[in-house]
């Protein structure tokens, strides 16, 4: 196979509010940190250990405006996109590097308030792989009609 693939899929919690920047011509870009966790039990001590990875997420134009309007710190979101590396020269003269996830698709999974309420009500009744409530981003074009197709 001679082709290549650059695809990232993450489910995590926002570590901060969405920050948006508008450009001349009406385009915009939004950025926010996304935390993903890995939890395991240390075999020697029996202690539960959680490792957190932070990802720099970038969303553009209409999707950026939707994220800014509906997402806030602590919300759980699914993002799908591509990895991109950037470099620039800092004010101190040193080169800086970062890796970003440039989002192509996203789904809002739950808000921080919903997660807290569900954790207080019945922490053992929810499976770990299912979100408490799925909230999707508003569709830009809602002309799709119900039909009788089996798929």
C-alpha positions as CSV (number, residue, x, y, z in Angstrom):
1,X,0.0,0.0,0.0
2,X,1.5,3.3,-1.1
3,X,-1.0,5.6,0.6
4,X,-0.7,7.3,4.0
5,X,-3.2,8.1,6.7
6,X,-3.2,10.9,9.2
7,X,-6.3,10.4,11.4
8,X,-7.0,11.1,15.1
9,X,-10.0,10.2,17.1
10,X,-10.3,11.4,20.7
11,X,-12.9,11.4,23.5
12,X,-12.0,13.7,26.3
13,X,-12.9,16.6,28.5
14,X,-12.2,20.3,27.8
15,X,-9.5,21.6,30.0
16,X,-10.4,25.3,29.5
17,X,-12.9,27.5,27.7
18,X,-12.9,27.6,23.9
19,X,-10.9,30.6,22.7
20,X,-11.8,32.0,19.2
21,X,-10.0,34.4,16.9
22,X,-11.6,36.1,13.9
23,X,-9.7,37.1,10.8
24,X,-10.4,39.6,8.0
25,X,-12.9,38.1,5.6
26,X,-15.0,36.5,8.2
27,X,-13.0,33.3,8.8
28,X,-12.2,32.2,12.4
29,X,-10.3,29.7,14.4
30,X,-11.0,28.2,17.8
31,X,-8.6,26.5,20.1
32,X,-9.0,24.5,23.3
33,X,-7.1,21.9,25.3
34,X,-8.6,18.4,25.5
35,X,-7.7,15.9,28.3
36,X,-7.8,12.2,27.8
37,X,-7.2,9.8,30.7
38,X,-5.7,6.3,31.0
39,X,-6.5,4.5,34.3
40,X,-4.9,1.3,35.5
41,X,-4.1,-0.5,38.8
42,X,-0.5,-0.8,39.9
43,X,0.1,-4.5,40.4
44,X,2.7,-4.0,43.1
45,X,0.8,-1.5,45.3
46,X,-2.8,-2.2,44.2
47,X,-3.2,1.6,43.8
48,X,-5.3,3.0,41.0
49,X,-3.1,5.2,38.8
50,X,-4.5,7.8,36.3
51,X,-2.3,9.3,33.5
52,X,-3.7,12.4,31.7
53,X,-2.6,13.4,28.2
54,X,-3.3,16.9,26.9
55,X,-4.1,17.6,23.3
56,X,-4.2,21.0,21.5
57,X,-7.4,21.1,19.5
58,X,-8.1,23.5,16.6
59,X,-11.5,24.0,14.9
60,X,-12.2,26.4,12.0
61,X,-15.0,28.7,10.8
62,X,-18.6,27.6,11.4
63,X,-17.6,24.6,13.5
64,X,-15.4,27.0,15.7
65,X,-18.4,29.2,16.3
66,X,-20.6,26.2,17.3
67,X,-17.9,25.0,19.7
68,X,-17.5,28.4,21.3
69,X,-21.3,28.7,21.7
70,X,-22.0,25.2,23.2
71,X,-18.8,23.9,24.8
72,X,-17.3,24.9,28.2
73,X,-14.6,23.7,30.5
74,X,-15.2,20.1,31.7
75,X,-17.6,19.1,28.8
76,X,-17.0,15.7,27.2
77,X,-16.6,15.8,23.5
78,X,-15.6,13.4,20.6
79,X,-13.3,15.0,18.0
80,X,-11.9,13.5,14.8
81,X,-9.3,15.1,12.7
82,X,-5.6,15.2,11.6
83,X,-2.4,15.8,13.4
84,X,-0.5,18.9,12.3
85,X,2.9,20.2,13.6
86,X,3.7,23.9,13.8
87,X,6.9,25.8,14.7
88,X,7.6,29.4,15.4
89,X,10.2,31.6,16.9
90,X,9.3,32.8,20.5
91,X,9.9,36.2,21.9
92,X,13.0,34.9,23.5
93,X,14.5,33.9,20.1
94,X,14.1,30.1,20.7
95,X,12.2,27.9,18.3
96,X,8.9,26.6,19.7
97,X,7.1,23.5,18.5
98,X,3.6,22.2,19.0
99,X,1.4,19.3,17.7
100,X,-2.3,20.1,17.1
101,X,-5.4,18.1,16.3
102,X,-7.2,19.9,13.4
103,X,-10.8,18.9,13.7
104,X,-12.8,17.6,10.8
105,X,-15.8,16.2,12.8
106,X,-17.0,16.4,16.3
107,X,-19.9,15.4,18.6
108,X,-20.8,16.8,22.0
109,X,-21.2,13.9,24.4
110,X,-22.1,15.5,27.7
111,X,-21.8,18.7,29.7
112,X,-19.9,19.0,32.9
113,X,-23.2,19.6,34.8
114,X,-24.7,16.4,33.3
115,X,-21.6,14.4,34.3
116,X,-21.6,15.7,37.9
117,X,-25.4,15.1,38.3
118,X,-25.1,11.5,37.0
119,X,-22.1,10.8,39.1
120,X,-24.0,11.9,42.2
121,X,-27.3,10.1,41.4
122,X,-26.1,6.6,40.5
123,X,-22.4,6.1,39.8
124,X,-22.6,2.3,39.5
125,X,-25.6,2.2,37.1
126,X,-23.9,3.7,34.0
127,X,-21.5,1.5,31.9
128,X,-18.1,3.1,31.6
129,X,-18.2,3.1,27.9
130,X,-21.5,5.0,27.4
131,X,-21.9,8.7,27.9
132,X,-24.7,9.9,30.2
133,X,-26.5,11.7,27.5
134,X,-25.6,12.4,23.9
135,X,-25.9,16.0,22.7
136,X,-24.9,16.6,19.1
137,X,-24.0,19.8,17.5
138,X,-26.8,21.5,15.6
139,X,-26.9,20.5,12.0
140,X,-26.3,23.3,9.5
141,X,-28.6,21.8,6.9
142,X,-31.7,20.0,8.2
143,X,-33.4,19.1,4.9
144,X,-33.0,15.4,5.4
145,X,-36.3,13.6,5.6
146,X,-37.2,10.3,7.3
147,X,-37.4,7.4,4.8
148,X,-38.0,3.7,4.9
149,X,-34.4,2.6,4.2
150,X,-33.2,-0.2,6.5
151,X,-29.8,1.5,7.0
